[in-house]
Amino acid sequence: MLKFMKPALILLAMVLIANSNWADWQAFNDSSNKNGGTDDPTVTTINIGRSSPGPVEEELLQFGSGDGTGVIARYEETVSTGSVFWTSDSITVDPQSDAVTLFGEALDLDGNISYGDAPGWHVDLVLEGLDPQRTYAFAGTAMRGGGQGYAERTTNWQLLGADTFTYASSQGAWKVGEDSVEFSTGHNKVGYVARWTGIAPGSDGKIIIRTSHTVGEANGGLPGAHAYKGYAGGVFMLELESGSNQGPQQNMQMVRLFPFQGLPANPASSVVVGVDPGTGILDPEAVEMFLDGSPVATTLDFSESIINIIHTPEDFFASGSVHEVEIRFVDTLTPALPYQSSWSFTTVDYSNLPSLDADQAMNQVETKDLRRGFGIRTMAPDPFNTSGGNWGLEYTEDLLIIWDQPHENLAQLDRHNEKGYFVESGGINYQRDQLAIGNHGEEKPFPGISGTEALIPEDYEEPYTFFGCEIVTLLELSEGYHDLSVTASPQHELYLGFGPNAFLIDPDESINPGKGDDQGWRYRFTVPQSGIYPFTLLFFDDLTGSSTLTTSGGSASSLEWSVKSPLGTTPLINAPVVGSIKAYIPEFAADRQVQASIELNSMTAQSFSFNTLAGSNYLIEGSEDLKQWKEIAQLTAEGDSTTFRDDREPSSDVYFYRVRLP
């Protein structure tokens, strides 16, 4: 079992041991006591969610005596698709963790208020009847116990309505702000707790604890968290503080640790300690980090309110290796205050993973003129063609050969390029009906398929037309360990190479429980040599897939392709973010970089004609010096020739134009 932390000169994780001498009273609530594991009559069981027995509102009781506290606790939910569910899941948790230390004596930690099925959900725990002249402490946690496959499911805890408070959550939890913290509740084996002390409720005697999905990494949220899967709490504690419990706020806190304790680390990971300086000043000369007992070099990132202390190893961590990190630093107060703490992490075991064939790789010179993105062909054969000349889709691998067989393709092909491919310049993140059932927000429709309606033949009420996509791309992969994720409903296959001779890559069966879209299929392998590698991703929808997340019913399909990066993020491949993998469109599928030609004798008074392909989109760019270009218009060609007129006021005596594809 991993140690939570070592004794420290100044303990940065708040000590959560319950001690009745430090409080006038404590009240505990088990919000998910479905299995009846909590039987203490002085612990309340206020709860919410589908199948929950209630009550949703009740007075909290003083733990031990059962006397009333005068505080009314109430749950209120803001629903999205499916809203929340009341469940009981068996869990495993570190017995030395904050969660067990704080809640273990009072209640059973099994169970949770489950997640909503789309972005935008949250559950409010409203606490009313608080004494405006006193201060309180609050702590909460949730435990799904789903294993590492559920680690991306995250809860954001936010304190609302308090006049003053002090952040006091577990050291390894991910601090978003003074009033907000996130950590994995799908796999919270390390027992993290969201906690605030010194909460002054204000004149209305009311505060709100809001639980929801992550706020997103771009907003300071936990790296790698699912866009909207999480859990709306499980248990909580409210404490009326006594005067002796009010100590001075510490100047510094460790509020982020990476790699995460209890989760397998990417062997290319950096080691990061996030420090909230508070009102203190970090002495850069006094920062010391030890990795496995030896001092290592660090850099400091002061780019935000959190100071990141970073060590980037020169080599990858060995497969399945266990590492101990110790950090020491000094706050330059008078007198100076020393800080010290430690944690452990384990890297993934990649000793028996397959290795890609280095002979398949291209070099950067061969791809210097290629466009970023993917080439996509979509197939929807006519299911009622009785002429015998129509090749149908029965299996995913049919998508490797159907293009050369007789068929009548019912997909919308108006946006095909001259090579017969759709061009996707962003990430692969598709959803047939654009419902929120994937792992990332902002799903796009499948190219060539305008929702389920497009798959319903005339005079029929239900969809009958199978469809599939062939996606070809070149991925820029560095040497070493890689972990790709394909979230697909219902079927897909991933190949190294192009065409019928491509090599099928098997997913890691030890990680993937089934072909649902509740989590991604994981493809883990090593790359022997950095280079550009060809990949084909096939997706086949035979209309039998009903998403496990579409609780409102109906069939749905989705497809996402992402990468589990060393930074802990899970970005879509080719996304414009750190940690993503660059994708390039193979030459046989891409448009020419400059599609149009401009005839000089056709230009008159800021107007010119150029050759086009009907239905294709074009960018018009302008320049005064042929060095800096600015996009000034976008056009969709209606025929073989298109005329553009620049109706803006002339900005220069000499002006140049060029035409490019988007």
N, C-alpha and C positions, 0 to 999 in steps of 0.2 A: 504494500500500500504506500502511496506517495505521502510524504510528510507535508502537512499544510504549511508549516513555517518553523524556523528555528527561533529560539529565544533571541530577543533583540535588545540592544541598548535602549532604544525607544521603540516600542511595539507599534508598528504602523497599521496593522490590522486591528480594528477595535475589538476588545475582549467582550464576547457576547454571553459570558456565563451569567445565568440568572441568579440573583442574590436579593432576597426579599429585604435585606437591610438597606439596600440602595434605592428602594422604591416604595412609595406608599401602597401601590398595588400593581399587579400584572394581570392582564386578561388575555386568554388564548382562544383562537377560533380555528376549527378544522373545516375548511370550505369544501372538502371532498371526502367525506367520511362514508363512502359508499359501502366499504367492507366492514364498517362497524369497529374498526381497530381502536378508535378513540372512545373510551367508555367513562371517562371522568365526568361526573355531572356538572362540574364547575367550568368545563370547557364547552363553549357554544359551538354550534354547527350551522351557522348561517351559510347559505349556498345559493347558486344560480346555475342555469343551463338546462338544455333539453334532458328530460328524465330526472331532473333533480327533485327531491321531495320538499324542498324549502326547509325552514322559512328563509325569505330573502331579507328579512329585517328582524332585529331582536336587540335587546339590551345586553351588552357585554357583562360578564360576571367576573368577580375577583377570583383569580385562581387560588384554589385551596379552601377558601371560606365559602364561596358561592354567593357572597353579598353582591348587590347591584353596584354598578360603577356610575350610573347616570349617563353613560355614553351609549347612544343608539348607533348600531352598525347596519348599513343597508347596501345591497348590491344593485347596481343599475347597469344594463348593457346597451351599447350602441352596436346594432347588429350589422353584419354584412351577409353575404351569401352563406346560409347555414348557421350563422351566429355561433353560440358556444354550446359545449356538451359537458355533462357532469360524468366523470369517469373515475375508475379506481384501477391503478396500475401498480403492480409490485415494483419496488425500487431497491437499488443497492446504493448505499451512501457511506462515505468515510465516517467511522464512528468518532473521529477527532475533529470533524468539520464544524463550522459555525452552525449549520442547520441542526445537527444532532445536539451540540452543546446548548443551543438556545431552546429548541422545541422538543428534544427527545424525552425529557421527563414528563412533559405535559400531554403529548398527543402522538398520533400515528402519522408519519409523513407520506404514506401511500396515497396516490390519487391526485387529481388535478381538475381544474376547470379548463376544459380543452380549448383549442384554438378556433377562430373563425376561418371561413373558407375563402376569403378574399381580402384584399387590402381595405383598410378603413375601420376595422373593428376595434373596440376597446371596451373594457369593463371597469366601472368605477366602484370602488369601495368608499362609501360616504360615511364619515364618522362625525356625528353631531352630539351636542351636549357637553363638549369639552369646556373646561374652565379657562377663560381668557387670561386669568391671573397666574396660571400654572403652565408648566412645560411637560411634554410627553416624549416618549420614544416609540417608534414604530419599527417592526421588522416583518418581513414576509419572504416566502420562498415557494417554489413549485418544483415537482419532480415527476417527470413522465417515465423515466427508467427505460427509454427505448433503445439504449445502446448507442454506439458511435454513428449509426445510420441516421439517428435523430438529433445529432449534435447541432445541426444548423437551426433547429427550432428554438427560438429565442424569445424571452420576455423582456420588455422594457417596463420598468417601474418608475413612475413619476409622482412626486409629491406636489399637490396643488392646494392653494388657499392658505398656506401658513405665512405668518409674518416673518418669523425667523426660524432657522433650523441649522443643524450641522450634519453633513454627509458622513456616514459611518458604515458603509457597506463592506462586505468581505474584500480582502486585499486583492484577490484574483479576479473579482468582478470588473466589468468594463464601465468605468465612469464616463457618462456622456456629459453631465453637468452637475452642478451642486444639487439640483433637484431631480436628477435622472440617472438611472443605472441600468445596464443590460447584462444578462448572462444566459448561457444555454440552460433551458429548463427541460428540453427533450432528453438531455444526457447530463444531469447535474449530480453526477456521482461524487464530485468534490464538495458538494453541500454549500454552495454559495447562498448568501442571504442579502437582500436589499434592506438597508437600515438607515434611519435618521434619528438623531437625538436632539434634545433641546428644542422640540417643535412647539412654537408659540402659535396657537390657533387663531388669534385675532379676536375682535369683538363679537363676531357671529358664532364663536365656539364650534367651528366646522372646518374640517380638512377633507381632502379627497386623495386617495391612493389610486392612481390610474394604471392598469396593466394593459399592455397591447403588444403588437409585434414591434420589431426593431424600427428605429427612426431612419435606418439606412446609413451605410458607411459614409456616404457623402455628407451626412449631417452629424458625423461623430459617433455613429453607432458601431456595434460589434462587427469586425471584419468576418465575412463568411456567413453572416446570419441570413436566414431565409427572409424573403421580402415581406411575408405576412403570416407564416406559420409560427405559432408560439402557444403559450398557455397563460390563462388569465388568473394566475395565482393558485394557491393550494392551501397554505396555512398562513396565519398572521398572528402577531402579538402587539398589543398596545400596553404601554406602561406609563403610569403617572409617576413622574420623577420627583425625588426629594431634593432638598437643597444640596445634600452631600454628593449627589450624583452629577452635579454640574461643575465639571472641570474646565480649564481653559482649552480652547480649540488648538489642536496641534497645527504647527505651521506647515508641515509637509506630510503628504500621504502617498504611498504607492497605490495607484489606482488602476494600473493596467500591467499585465505580465504576458509576455509572448516568448516562445510557444506556450500554448495553453496547457495548464496542468490537467492531467487526466485524459487528454486527447492526443492521438498520434501526431507527431510533428513531421512536416516535410523535411527531408534531409538537407535541403538547401536553405532552410530558415535562418533568418537572423534572430538574435536574442535581444529583446526589447523590454525595458522597464519604463513605464510611464509614471512620472512623478508630478503630483499637483503641489506646487510650491506654497500655495496659500499666501500668507504674508511674509514668508521666509525668502531667503536668497540662497540658491545652491552654489556651493563653492566648486567650480569645475576642476580645480587642482586636486580636490579631495575625493573625487569619484573613483571607486575601485570596483571592478567586476571580476569575479573568479568563476571559471568554468571548469568543473571537475577538479577543483582545488588549485588550479593554476591561474595566475593573473592574465587577463586578456585586454586587448586594446578596445577602446570605446570612442564613439563620437556622440555629441550632444545636438539634439534638434530642438531649437527654441521657437519653432514656427507657429505654435499655438499655445493656449493656456497650459497645456500639458507638456512638460519637458520630457522628451524621450531620450533615454540612455541606450545606445545601440551598439551591439557588437556583431560584426559580419564576419563569420569564419572564412578562412581561405579555402577550405575543403569542405565537401559534404560530410554530414554526420553519418557514421556507419549504420548499416541496416539494423533496426531493432535495438539500437543502443540507448542506454539510460544516462541522463546527464543532470548534474546538480549545479545550479546557478546561485551564487551568493553576491549580493550587492551591498556596497557600503558608500555612504556619502555624508557630507557635513552641511548643516545649515549655518550660515555665517552670522549668527546672532551673538550677543554677548551675555553669557558665555556661549561659545559655539556648541551646537547640539549634534551629536553623531547619530546616524541611522544605519541599521543593518537588518537584512532579512535574506531569505533564501527560498527556493522552490525547485522542484524536479520536473523533468519532462522526458518522454520516451519517443524516439523516432519510429516511423513506420518500418515494418519488416518488408524489405524489397529484395531479399536475397534470392527468392525463387521466381521472380517475375520474368515474363518473356522480354526479349530484346528486339527492337525493330531492326530490319535488314538495312544496314548502312548503304548498300548498293542502290537502294531506292531513292537516296537523297540527291537533291540538286544543290548547287551552290548559289550564293547570292548573285553572282554575275549573270546566271541564267534567268533570274527572276527580276532583274533591275527595271524592266519595262512593264512588268505585270501590274494590274490593278489590284487593290486590296478587296477581298470579299470572297464570294462563293458563286459558282455557277449552278443553277437549279433547273431541272426538268420535272414537270408535273404531269402525271398520267391519270386519266379518269376514263377507262374504256366504256363504251356503250354496253350496258348489261343485257340489252334486248336485241342486239344485232343477230339475226338468225341466218345470215348469208353464209356463215361458216368461215368468213374471211376476217373475223375480228378476234385478235388474241386478247385473252382476259388476264386479269390479275388474280392469282390464287395464293401466292406466297410472296414474302418480301423479296426473295432473290430473283423473282420474275422481273424486277425493275432493272436488273443488269442486262437483260436481253430484249425486252419488249419493244424497245425503240426501233429495232430492225425487223419486227414482225408486222404482219398486216393488222391494223387497228384503226378504230375511230375514236380519237381522243376528244372527250367532251370538256376538258379543262379549258379555261379562258386563256387563250394564247396571244392576246392582242399586245402584250408587253414583252413578248419574246424578242431577243435580239436576232441579228442575221445568222447567228450560229445555232439558233434553236433553243437558247437558254434564257431563263430569267436571270437577272443580275442582282445579287444581294450584297450591298456594300457594308451593311452593319452586321450584327450578330444573328445567329439562328435562334429565334425566339417566336415560334408560331403557335397559333391556337385557332382551331377551325371556326368557332363562334365567338372568339375574342372574350371568353369568360376568364376569370382569374383562377386558373387551375394549375399553372406552372409554378416554377420556383422564382421567377423574376417578374416584375411588373411590366406594363407597357407591351403586351403581346401584340404581334402583328398577324394578319390573316395569312394562311398558307398561300404561296404564289399560285395563281390560277384557280383557286377554289374560294368562292365568295360565300363561305358558310355552309351549314347543313342544307339550306334551301337549294343550293346548286346541285346537290346530290339526289334530289327528289325528281324523278322523271315526271313528265306530263301525265295528268290523270291519276297520280299516285299521292298518297298522304305521307308515306314514310320514305326515308332515303334508301336507295338500292344501288347506287353507283359507288363501287370501291374507288379509292384513289391512293396514289403514292407519289413520293418525291425521290429523285436521285440528286444528291448534293455532292458536288466535286469541289475540292479545294486543295491548296498547298499550305501546310502549316510549318511555320518557322519554329523549330524545336531546338532547344539547347541540349547539350550532353547531360545525361543524368536521369533522375527519376521524374516521371510524369504521371499525373492523375487527372484523366478527363472524365467528365460526367455527361451522360446523355439521358435527359428526362423525357420519356416518350410514352404516349398512350395512343394506340395499343402496342404496335410492333415496330422494331427497327433492327438494323444490322450495320456494323461499322467495319470498313475494309481499309487495308493499307494498299494503295494503288488504285488504278482506274480500269474499268471494263471487266469482262468475264474472267480475266486472269488475276484480278485483285485478290489479296490474301485476307480471309475473314479473321477478324480479331475477336477473341472471346472475352466477354466481361468477367470481372472478378466475382465468381459465384459466392465467395465467402462474405461479400458485402451486400449483394443484391438478393432480396427475398422473393422478388417476383416482378412481372412486367407491368407494374402500375406506375402512375406518375406521382405517388406519394413521396418518392425520392428517386434520385437519378441512378441509372446503371453506371457503374464505375469501371473504367478501362485504365488499368495501371500497367505501366511498362517502363523499361529503361531505354534510353537513346544512346547508342555507343559513340555517335559522332554528331556534332551539331550540323544542322543543315535544313533544307526545305524538303518536307516529306509529303507525298501525295496521299490523300484520304478520300474515300467515298462513304457517305452516310446515306443509308436507305431508310425511308419511312413508309410503312404500309398501313392504311386504315381500311379494315374490312367491315367497318360499321358495328363491330361487336364491342368496342371499347367504351365502357362507361367510367369516367374518371372517378377514382376513389374520393376525390375532393368535391365533386359536383353533387352535393347532398340534396340539392333541390330536384334531382332526377334528370333523366335525359342522357343521351349519348354525347360524348365530346372527345376531342383528340387534341393533343398538344405535342410540341417538339421543341426542346431546348438543348443547346450544346455549350457546355461551360468547362472551365478549368479550375481545379482546386490548386490555387497558387501557393508558393512558399510564404506569401504574406498573410495567409489565413483567409484571403478573399476567395470568392467563387464567381469571377466575372464571366460573362459570355465570351466565347472565343471571338476575337476581332473587335471586342469592345474597346472604346478609346479610354481605357483606364489602366492604371498600374497593375501588373500581375496577369494581364490578359496575354493571349498568344495571337500573333499576327497571322492572318489568313490571306492567301492570294488566289485569284481566279486563274485556273489553267488557261494557257493560250488557246486551246481548242474550244473553250466556252466563253471567252471574254470578247466584248466589243473592242474594236480598235480604239486606241486612246483618243485620237482625234478623228471623229467620224466624218466630219464635213469638210468640203473643200470650198474655198472662196475664190470666185473669178474676179480679178481686178476690174475688168471692164463692166461688171454688173453693179459697181458701187456708185451711188449718186446721193449726195446730200444726206449723209448719215444713214443710208439705207443700202442693203445689199441682199443678194439671194445666194443660197447655198444648197448643195445636193443633200438630200435627207432620205431616211427610211421611214415610211409611213408608220405612225404609232409610237416612234421612238422619241425620247426626251432629250433636249439639248440645252446646254448652258451657253449664254452669250457673255463673254468677258471683254472688258475694255481696259486700255492702258494709254498713258501719255508718253511713256518712254520705253516700252517693250521690256521693262524690268519688273514693274509692279503691276499686277493684274487684279481687277475687281469684277466680281459678278454683277451684271446689270440686268439680266433677264433670264427666264426659263421658258422654253417653248416645247410644245408637242407637235411633231410634224404630221400634217394631214396628207402629204403626197410625196412625190419624188423630189420636189423643190420647195423650199420655204424662204419667204422674204421677211427680214427683220428691219424695223425702222426705229431708230433711236430718237425719241421725241423730247429728250432732255435738252436743256440749254447747253450749248457747247462750252466745255470747260478748258479747251485748249485749241490753238490754231491747227495742230496736228493731233490726230487721235487714231488709235489702232483697235481693231476688233479681232477676236478669235472665237471659235466655236468648239466646245468640248462636251463630252458626255458627263452626266452627273457623277 
